[in-house]
């Protein structure tokens, strides 16, 4: 049964704690290139983890950002609203619009539905920013996070947030990418190429626009964060890049799936500002399917109860 009594934040925190995330410097702590995080307790066959991710997906898709789905329904009790919302969510995870053609359906699952689920998992891993041991000598706390995409086809940053270093009282941008490709190296290359463009400053207008939106969600009259973000020079050395991929090997060639991270982001001031994780499974397809099936089953059972009632 999906847990719809928790907010997105509560579900994200519960998953992050459950996954028991550790970190290491690559290639070593003496001259590190980047930080790699590992989900020690991630289990793609765990019923509990599948249900939690399914609950997160359902809550995000329903539009219940700051509250739980149950609370949202109390505020918007209209039956037609619920029926329409449930139908849309069910169709998204079944791929109903694409079922007439197997090739198109497979492409939809691979390029839209599955990346959406992985993107939400990358938002869970955003909590790694607050790992004081990994990010030492900084002490980051997340201040604001850009809304999660309701469709992986939507253009823009996969993940955008603002973190504050409480030691120096300064703000930092967090830019994230999540990639699931048949060949993991292809996804990594795509993400690092995007980071390279951000790092060069060529996409600053896009970044400023997104970050002003995030800043406006938490800034106060006395602390105009959005104004500070408009100043390019302020942010040149204050971007934290995050990359989440899925991969099949625990022992990648040359020791890291992300070995070119530093080469593609030469302006990054500290190795701690390059963060990444590769979720190691044979493939996450079975996990994505299991998550989707939980959502579909929940909605069908809800529809049947409504029909019988």
N, C-alpha and C positions, 0 to 999 in steps of 0.2 A: 504494500500500500504506500502511495506517495505521501510524503510529509508536507502538507500544505499549510501548516501552522507556523512555519518559520520564514523569516525574511531571507532575501538573497544573501545579505551579509552573514546571517547566522548559518546558512547552509555552506557558504564558502569557508567560513572559519572552521566548521565541523569537519569538512573534507580535508582541509589543510592539516589540521591536528591529527586526523586519522591516518593520513599518508606518511606521517613521520619523516619530514623533509630534512635531509642533511646536505652539507655542502663541502666542496673541495676547490682548491686553487689549481688551475692547469697552466703550465705543466707542473709547477711546484709553487711553494709559498715565497721563494726567494725572488724570482722574477716572473710573477704570474701574468698570464695573458687575459684570463677571464675567470669568472666564478661558475662552477657547474653544480647544479642542485640535483639531488637524487631522491626519488620518492621511495623510501625504504619499504613502505607498507602498501604501495599501490597494488591492487589485485583486480585484474579485469574480470575475474569470475566471482568476486565477492558479491553476494546478494545485497548486503548492506551498502556497499559502495555504488553499485548499480542503481539502487533506489535513491540514494542521495543525489547522484548526478542527474537522474531522471527528474527528481523533485526540483532541482535547480533549473533544469531546462524548461520544465513546465511553468515554473513561477516567472522566469524571465520572459517566456513567450506570451504569457498572459498579461504582461505589462505591470505586474505587481513589483515595483522596484523597491520602494521604501517600506513596504508592509508585506504581510503574508497574503497568499491567495485567499485564504479564509477570511481575512480582514477586508480584502478588496471586495469580496462577494457581499459582505455585510453593508459596505458603502454603496455598492452597485448591485442591488438584489434583482434587477430585471431579468426574467427568465430568458428573454430573447437575446439579451447581451451574452449570457452564459452559453446558450446554445450555439450562437455564432462563434464565440471565442473557442469553445471546445472543438467545433468542427474544423476551424482553421488550424488549430494545433494538431489535431489528428491527421489532417491532410498533409501537413508539413512533414510529419514523421513517418507517414506511410508512403509519401511520394505519389499521392493519388493522381496528380495531374500528368504524371509521366509513365504510368503503368502500361499504356498501350504499346509501347515500344521498349523492348528489353535494353537496347543500347542506350537510349535516352534515359531510361530509369536508372541504370547502373551509373551513368554519368552524373545524374542528379544526386544520388546517394554519395558518390565519391567526392563530388566537387561542391556540394551545397550542404546536405544534411550533416555528414560526418565532420566537415570543417567547423560547422556551427558548434557542435558538441565539444570539439577540441578547443575552440576559442574560449568557451566557458571554463574549461579546465585550466587554460592559461591565466584566466582571471583569478582562479583559486591560487595558482602559484605566484601571483602578484604579492601575496603576503610575505614572500621571501625578502622583499624590500625591507621589512621590519626585523629581519634577523640581525640583531646587533653584533653577533659574533662573526657573521659572514661579511658584514659591511663595515666593520671596524676600520678606521676611527670615527665613522659616522654613526649617528643614531637616527635612522629615518622613521617617520610615522606617516602613513598615508593620509592625505588631506582631502582629496577629491578624486573621483574616478569617472571617466567618460562612460556614458551608457553603453551597454553591450549591444552589439549589432543583432537585430532580429533576423537578419539574413546574411550568410557569409558572402553573398554576391555584392553586398553594399560596399561601395568604394570608401576608402579611408583607412585610418589606422586600426589594426585589430584591437589594440589596447592603448589607452592613453590615460595618464594619471599625473597627479602632482604629489610629491613627497616633501616633507620638511625635515631638515637636519636640526634636531632640537639642541644639539651642542653648539652649533654656530648660528642658529636662528636664520637659516637660509633655505630657499625653496629650490627644488629640482624637478625637471620634467622626466617622466617615465614613458618610454615608447616601446610598444611590444608587438611582436609578430608571432603567429602560430601557423605551423605548416604540417600537413599530412600528405605525403607524396608516396607513390609506389617505390621510388628511389629516394630515401631520406636525404641524401646529399643534395638532391635537386631542390628540395624545400629549404634546406639550410642556405644554399647559394642564393635563392630568390630573396630570402629574408635579409641576408647580409648585404646583398646588392641594394636593397631598399634602405638599410641602415647607412650604407655608404653615401647615398644621396642626401639623407638627412644630415649626416655628419659634415658634408661639404657645404651645407647651408642652402642648397638649391631649392629645398622645399619648405623654407621658413614660413611663407604665407600660410600654407596648409597647417603647419604645426601651431602657429600662433592662433589661428582661428579655433582649432580644437581646444587648445589649452586655455584660451580666454573663456570658453564655455565651461570648462571644468572649474576654473578659478571663480567664476561668477556664482558657482553653487555653494561656495563656502567663505568667500572673502567678506570682510566687514568694512564699514565706512572708514575706519582708521587704518586699514591695511589693504590698499588697492593692489592685489596680486595681479589682476588682469593688466594693469598699467605697466607693471614691472616686466611682464611677459612680452610686452610689445618692444622692449629694448633688446635687440639682437645680441649685443655684446654681453649682456647680463647672463645669457643662457649658453654662450658658446661652449663652455667647459662644464655645463651642468645638466647634461642629458644622461639618463640611465637607460640602457637598451636591454630589453628582455626578449628572449626567443624560446619558444616551446615547440618541439617537434616530436613525432613518434618515430621510432626506429626499431630495427630487428636485432641489432647486434650489441652485446655488452662490451665487445672489444673492437671498436672501430679502427680502421687503418690510421696509422700515425698517432694513435692515442686519444683523439678527440674528434667528435662530430663537428666541433666548432673551432677547429684549429686556425681558421682564417678570420676569426672574429676581430682580432687586433688589427690585422692588415686592412680590413674594411672600415674600421672606425679609428683612424689615427689621431683624431682630435679629442678622443675620450681621455679625461685626465687621470682616471684611476681604474685599475683592473676590476675593482668592485662594481664599476658602472657598466660592465659587460656581464650580463647574467643569462643563464640558459639552463635548459633541462631537456633531456631526451627520455621520453617515457618508453621504456623497453618492453615490448611485447612482440609476439610473432607477427601480429598485425592487430590494430585496434578494431577492425571490422566487426568482430564478434561482440566486442564491448559496446560499440555504437548501436549494433542491432539490438542487444539486450536492453540498453537504455531506452531505445525507441519503443520496443515491445512493451515495456512497463508503462510508458505514457499512453500508448494506444489501448492497452488493456484497461487501464484506469478510466479512460474516457468512454470506452464502450460499455463498461459496467455502469458508469454514471448515466449514460444514455438509456440503457435498459431499465434502470430504476425509475427514470423520469417517464419512460413510455408505459411501464407497468402501473406507475402511480397515476 
